């Protein structure tokens, strides 16, 4: 009996210990500092949970190594999701198998390496079957814009980024990249799923993709990466939101909402782009869709709505290639299928021969001429609806003679169009509203059946996931009974604990009556507030530092007289400093500046709007230093006089396609006796990854300006793609040229009066440095 009771006791004891071990592993060991974390990682066993204590973890480099199993991964997670903040000079790297990280928030810092999160420790220690989930990375930028890094870089195989939120990358480099350098990283089957890619501001240069799959050097390798069920919101870094540069990738069921760019099959072949939503606002011409290069892609079941982009940013842009193209340029499009898609209210639904540049042959080498048209391409069973009829449904930048059109239905409001041997059929359709951003054409003619092309039977489901079996529907959806899929319900994407919705707060006005109180008031104000300066003269002795969004205005006739040191600005526009100045008089001492960015460490954008303001006696009105960027710089209803230099946005001289602002607007302003750099706005290098800059000079007067301009040009805008100079007066400016326009781009001048000020000249093909 005693032996029996002893055995029972041992069994109960072992069972209790086992439960304690299981409970311990489930709840995890609470870790308080980097030393404890390193020790816990070193001793971790399959099934262990390493729990980081809530709070700020600063300057921590996490090297997560270990060997978990499929059923028992090793996990690092937050004590409370979203309450563990990774800050300072910090990063995370994986090495091993079946490792997971959950619930961390990266903010207020930057990586000491080329990655914030890397799925390898080094070339010999990579990660397989590892996961980052339910995490957030926001504004975790290097200090310099040209110091490139990647927030998440994939290596190895079967790794995953899921249910995470990433936003605010301003420095160079894709937000996420899949690396295929090495046999251990090809056929990787990585998953990028259920994430929310929040706003990525315009970079003002190349290397601003949100996701890049491989590179030109690995473009012949199979990747088999899946990008699915993600929300891309205002991803405006450059023309390529997703840049696929490898083979056999799947881009499926994503939402691209008000994002200035496209999904691009830049290199590599056999990409499936299926069931995605591309949503514009009906106004912005930068919102794109899908741009095709290379071989064997299938574009099916996608929905395009309110997109006004053209050329590179068309809803469907099929490019010309370069004959015998090297890997890093543009291969000819062949064996493309575009089927069962729906286009609603798009300005230029289908463009072929995009990027043809035969007209620039006199300034480009033969190896850069894109003359190879798409061949063996099928466009079938698509629906196009326009509330306003278009001149062309198909825009042929070069002949689309290698494209077969079959059984496409178009309601063009009665406006005739080329039908391509009957492959594009006019019809009277109606729109059925599913949601504010999903309007679907109905009333398709019953006598038009879907074209049954080779392998079309593999297109098994529609945009909403409904079966196409036994269906004769054309377009992205089957039938006419549509349930709202709530594609913009942000709770379906990203980290469960994080929302990027910002509560609207009414601006508070702060009144200042003494100069010595101005900086203190600026520091105490919140984003969006107004600083109202009482009428009078104010002596400003040192720079006013702007690090938030503010309006500074006067309540009467207010003058700020800046006596600060030479080469220092009255207003120092620092990262996130977005300033509006209204109804002020600004006066310098001849050697200092009115506005300037920092000389270095501009880790985020600045912004400037000047209205109803008199500016005089400065060395520079605005000086934007190298690696600084403002999305918008605006001068309106203002005067600038007796300054050595005017508006200088020209320090990005590396000829890599970079520039200092996206939009420079000068409207209804007077410039008098500005000696040089009156308007100096520069972008160098043949690059098509960006909008390319926008300059508007309208309703303004320039008198006695440019006397010291070395190149004898009053307005310098070399390399800027979009230039409009209209309704201005140029009088007694001692220059040879008011402006030299780039005829091959969107440059124009109209209704200007030029007196004793040289000429406005158009140069058709501007000679620029090749970047490739």
Buried (B, 14 or more C-beta within 10 A) or exposed (E): EEEEEEEEEEEEEEEEEEEEEEEEBEEBBBBEEBEBBBEBBEEBEBBBBBBBBBEBBBEBBBBBBBBBEEEEBBBBBBBEBBBBBBBBEBBBBBBBBBBBBBBBBBBBBBBBBBBBBBBBBEEEBBBBBBBBBBBBBBBBBBBBBBBEBBBBBBBBBBBBBBBBBBBBBBBBBBBBBBBBBBEBBBBBBBBBBBBBBBBBBBBBBBBBBBBBBBBBEBBBBBBBBBBBBBBBBBBBBBBBBBBBBBBBBBBBBBBBBBBBBBBBBBBBBBBBBBBBBBBBEEEBBBBBBBBBBBBBBBBBBBBBBBBBBBBBBBBBBBBBBBEEBEBEBBBBBBBBBBBBBBBBBBBBBBBBBBBBBEEBEEBBEEEBBBBBBBBBBBBBBBBBBBEEBBEBBBBBBBEBEBBBBBBBBBBBEEBEBEBBEEBBBBBEBEBBEBEEBBBBBBBBEEEBEBBEBEEBEEBEBBBBEBEBEEEEBBBBBBEEEBEEBEBBEBEBBBBEBBEBEEEEEEBEEBEBEEBEBBBEBBEEBEEBBBBBBEEBEBEBEEBBBBBBBBBBBBBEEBBBBBEBEEEBBBBBBBBBBBBBBBBBBBBBBEBBBBBBBBEEBBBBBBBBBBBBBBBBBBBBBBBBBBBBBBBBBBBBBBBBBBBBBBBBBBBBEBBBBBBBBBBBBBBBBBBBBBBBBBBBBBBBBBBBBBBBBBBBBBBBBBBBBBEEBEBEBBBBBBBBBBBBBBBBBBBEBBBBBBBBBBBBBBBEBEEBEBEEBBEBBEEEBBEBEEBE
